[in-house]
Amino acid sequence: MPPPVDGPWQHRHVAANGARFHVVDMGAGPLVLLLHGFPEFWWAWRSQLPCLAAAGYRAVAMDLRGYGDSDKTPRGYDALTLAGDVAGVVRTLGCKDAVLVGHGWGGYVAWAAAAVRPDCLRALCAVAAPHPLELLRWSYRLPAPAALGHIAAMQVPWLPERRIMRGDYIARHLAAWAAPASGFPPPDVVERYRQALATWPSPHCALEYHRWLVRSRFRSDGREFAARLRRPIDVPVLQLTGAHDKAVPRSLVDRSARRVSGSAEHRELAAAGHFPHEEVPEEFNQALLSWLSRRAAPRVDGDG
C-alpha cells in the first residue's frame, strides 16, 4: 500500500459492499465523493479536498477497489460491483446521496453509479471521462483515441502488470497524456504513484478494470450494464476536460452529453491535458465550485 500522507484531513476505513475501503474525509456539509483514475489513488485529490471543505462541503476521497489502502479483492472489478461500492460508501458515511466527481476510471465508475444506482447521487462531474457507451462506440472506428489504445494494450495477461511496475512507466504515462507546457508530473508525484502500484497485487487489480470493460461485452453482466447505460442520466452533469487531452477527443465529450436528460454542461480548461485536477488545480477548483453552487445544491427532506 502507499505510505500514509498527513494533512488537514482524516484517514478512515469503511465497510461497504463486502469490502473495506480507505477514505480521506474533510469538512462538513453536502457530501462530495471524489473518485480517482489510473494510476492514481486518493491523493490525486489533494488540491480539491481543502478547497471543497472551505467552501462548505464534506469532501471525501476514496481509494477505489484494488487501489491504495482499499481491499484488493480477487474479483469485483465489473461495473455493477464498482457502482455498488460507491453507493455503499455513501451510505456508510451516513449520507443519503452525494455529488460524484470522478476522473478517468473514477469517472467511468461515477457514470456506472449514475446508471446502476441513481439513488446514491445528486449530481455527476466526469473529469476526462466520456460516457462508457460512447467510449466503446469508438472501438469500431479508426483512428481510435489514446484511451482505447491504452485499454487494448492491457488485455494480454501478466505482461502489462510487469510493464506498469517498471520504474519509468508512470512518469512516461502521465507526461504523455498531460499538456506539454504544464510541467506535469513533477518527480514527487511520480514517486507517490509509483509506490502506490509497487506492491502486489495492486498492478493486477488496477488492470482488471481495463479487462472487464472489454471482455464483458460478450458476457451477460456486460450486456446488463450496457442496457442500464442506455437509460438517460437524469441528474445534473458537468464534463470537465483539458484542451490538450490526447486520451479523450472532444467528439466523445459532445456525444456523452446526449446521454444526459438533466442539465449537461462542459467546461474545457485551456492549459490542461488529461489530468486537469492536478495540472491546473486552481482553475479546476474554480470551475467545479461554480458548477456545484448552481447545479448541485443539497436535496431537502421530501425531495425524490
C-alpha positions, 0 to 999 in steps of 0.5 A: 500500500502507499505510505500514509500522507498527513494533512488537514484531513482524516484517514478512515476505513469503511465497510461497504459492499463486502469490502473495506475501503480507505477514505480521506474525509474533510469538512462538513456539509453536502457530501462530495465523493471524489473518485480517482483514475489510473494510476492514481489513488486518493491523493490525486485529490489533494488540491480539491479536498481543502478547497471543497471543505472551505467552501462548505462541503464534506469532501471525501476521497476514496481509494477505489477497489484494488487501489491504495489502502482499499481491499484488493479483492480477487474479483469485483472489478465489473461495473455493477460491483464498482457502482455498488461500492460507491453507493455503499460508501455513501451510505456508510458515511451516513449520507443519503446521496452525494455529488460524484466527481470522478476522473478517468476510471473514477469517472467511468465508475461515477457514470456506472453509479449514475446508471446502476444506482441513481439513488446514491447521487445528486449530481455527476462531474466526469473529469476526462471521462466520456460516457462508457457507451460512447467510449466503446462506440469508438472501438469500431472506428479508426483512428481510435483515441489514446484511451482505447489504445491504452485499454487494448494494450492491457488485455494480454495477461501478466505482461502489462502488470510487469510493464506498469511496475517498471520504474519509468512507466508512470512518469512516461504515462502521465507526461504523455497524456498531460499538456506539454507546457504544464510541467506535469508530473513533477518527480514527487508525484511520480514517486507517490504513484509509483509506490502506490502500484509497487506492491502486489497485487495492486498492478493486477487489480488496477488492470482488471478494470481495463479487462472487464470493460472489454471482455464483458461485452460478450458476457451477460453482466456486460450486456446488463450494464450496457442496457442500464447505460442506455437509460438517460442520466437524469441528474445534473452533469458537468464534463470537465476536460483539458484542451490538450487531452490526447486520451479523450477527443472532444467528439466523445465529450459532445456525444456523452452529453446526449446521454444526459436528460438533466442539465449537461454542461462542459467546461474545457480548461485551456492549459490542461491535458488529461489530468486537469485536477492536478495540472491546473488545480486552481482553475479546476477548483474554480470551475467545479465550485461554480458548477456545484453552487448552481447545479448541485445544491443539497436535496431537502427532506421530501425531495425524490 
